Amino acid sequence: MSLYAIIRLRGRVDVPPNVKYTLRLLRLHKKFHCVLYPSTLPGIDGMLHVVKDWVTWGEIDYDTLVELLYKRGRIPGNKPLTDDYVEKVLGISGGIKELAKKLLQGEIMLHKLEDKIKPVFRLHPPRGGFKGSIKKPYGDGGELGYRGPAINELIKRML
C-alpha cells in the first residue's frame, strides 16, 4: 500500500474539457496544488492517465509526508494543522507523526476527512526551478507524469 502525492504543474489556460473535469475531481484547481490519494483507490490510475500531461506524481515517503503536514497542512478557517488539533479532533494520540503513519498504512484517507483537514496542500514553486521542461514527460528529461520516489525531492524543494 502506497500513497500517491499528485502535484499540478501546468496552469489553467487551454486545458481540454475532459482533463479539466478530471483535475477538478482530483481537487487540483490551481498550479502547484498537491493532493494525496492511496494508490489502491479504484479508478485513480485511469484518472492519472488522463491528466498525465498536466501533473506529476509518485509515492511519498514518511519523512516528506510529516514535513508536508507540519508546514503546509491546513484546517478549516485556513489555520495551520497542529499536534493538539490532531489529538483533540481526530482522536489520534501522537499527533501529526501518528496521522502520517495511518495515512501511509491506508487506515485513514485524507480526502474523507475534508471537514476536519483540508485535502489540498498549496505549495511554492520549486527552489532552484524545474530541472527540465514542464511540457515533457519525466522519463524524457521533463517534469510531467510518473516519477516514483523522486517526487519526495521535488516536494521538499516546494515546501
C-alpha positions in Angstrom: 0.0 0.0 0.0 1.5 3.3 -1.0 0.3 6.9 -1.0 0.5 9.0 -4.2 1.4 12.7 -4.0 0.0 14.4 -7.1 1.1 17.9 -8.0 -0.4 20.1 -10.7 2.5 21.7 -12.7 0.7 23.5 -15.5 -1.8 26.3 -15.4 -5.5 26.7 -16.3 -5.3 28.0 -19.9 -6.0 25.8 -22.9 -7.0 22.7 -20.9 -9.3 20.2 -22.7 -12.7 19.7 -21.1 -12.1 16.1 -20.1 -8.8 16.9 -18.5 -10.3 20.0 -16.7 -13.1 17.7 -15.3 -10.6 15.1 -14.1 -8.4 17.7 -12.5 -11.5 19.1 -10.7 -12.3 15.6 -9.4 -8.8 15.3 -8.1 -9.2 18.8 -6.4 -6.3 20.2 -8.4 -7.7 23.6 -9.3 -4.5 25.6 -9.4 -0.9 25.3 -10.3 1.4 23.9 -7.6 -1.5 22.4 -5.6 -0.8 18.9 -4.2 -3.2 16.2 -3.1 -2.6 12.7 -1.5 -4.5 9.6 -2.7 -3.9 5.9 -2.0 -2.6 4.0 -5.0 -5.2 1.3 -4.4 -8.1 3.7 -4.8 -10.4 2.4 -7.7 -10.0 4.5 -10.8 -7.0 6.5 -9.7 -4.7 5.1 -12.4 -7.2 5.9 -15.1 -7.6 9.5 -13.8 -3.8 9.9 -13.7 -3.5 8.7 -17.2 -6.0 11.4 -18.4 -4.1 14.2 -16.6 -0.5 12.9 -17.2 0.3 16.0 -19.3 -0.7 18.4 -16.5 0.5 16.8 -13.3 3.4 14.8 -11.8 3.0 12.1 -9.2 4.9 9.5 -7.2 5.0 7.6 -3.9 5.5 9.9 -0.9 7.7 8.7 2.0 7.1 9.1 5.7 9.6 11.9 6.4 8.4 14.0 3.5 4.7 13.4 4.5 5.4 14.6 8.1 7.2 17.7 6.8 4.3 18.4 4.4 1.7 18.1 7.1 3.6 20.3 9.5 4.5 23.1 7.0 1.5 23.1 4.6 -1.3 21.2 6.4 -4.4 23.4 7.0 -7.7 23.1 8.8 -10.9 24.9 8.1 -10.5 28.6 8.6 -7.1 28.4 6.9 -5.3 27.8 10.2 -2.2 25.6 10.4 -2.5 21.9 11.3 -1.1 21.2 14.8 -0.5 18.2 17.0 -3.1 19.4 19.5 -5.7 19.7 16.8 -5.0 16.1 15.6 -5.2 14.7 19.1 -8.4 16.6 20.1 -10.5 16.5 16.9 -9.3 13.3 15.2 -8.5 11.4 18.4 -5.1 10.3 17.2 -2.6 10.3 20.1 0.9 11.0 18.8 -0.2 14.0 16.7 0.9 14.6 13.1 3.5 11.8 13.1 0.9 9.2 14.0 -1.5 10.7 11.4 1.2 10.3 8.8 1.7 6.6 9.7 -2.0 6.0 9.5 -2.2 7.7 6.1 0.6 5.6 4.7 -0.9 2.4 6.0 -4.2 3.3 4.5 -6.2 3.3 7.7 -7.2 7.0 7.1 -7.9 8.7 3.8 -7.2 12.4 3.7 -9.9 13.1 1.2 -12.5 11.6 3.5 -11.6 14.0 6.3 -12.5 17.1 4.2 -14.5 18.7 7.0 -11.6 18.4 9.5 -8.4 18.8 7.4 -8.1 20.4 4.0 -7.1 17.8 1.5 -5.2 20.2 -0.8 -1.7 21.5 0.0 -0.7 24.8 -1.5 3.0 24.6 -2.4 5.5 27.2 -3.6 7.3 26.9 -7.0 10.4 24.7 -6.5 13.5 26.3 -5.2 16.1 26.3 -7.9 13.5 25.9 -10.6 12.5 22.9 -12.6 15.3 20.7 -13.9 13.5 20.1 -17.2 10.6 21.3 -19.3 7.1 21.2 -17.8 5.9 20.1 -21.3 7.8 16.8 -21.4 7.4 13.5 -19.5 9.8 12.8 -16.6 11.4 10.0 -18.5 12.4 12.3 -21.4 14.1 14.9 -19.3 10.9 16.8 -18.4 8.8 17.1 -15.3 5.4 15.6 -16.0 4.0 12.2 -15.4 5.0 9.4 -13.0 8.3 9.9 -11.2 8.2 7.4 -8.4 10.1 8.2 -5.2 11.8 11.2 -6.9 8.6 13.1 -6.0 9.9 13.5 -2.4 12.9 15.6 -3.6 10.5 17.9 -5.6 8.1 18.3 -2.7 10.9 19.2 -0.3 12.0 21.9 -2.8 8.5 23.2 -2.9 7.8 23.5 0.8 
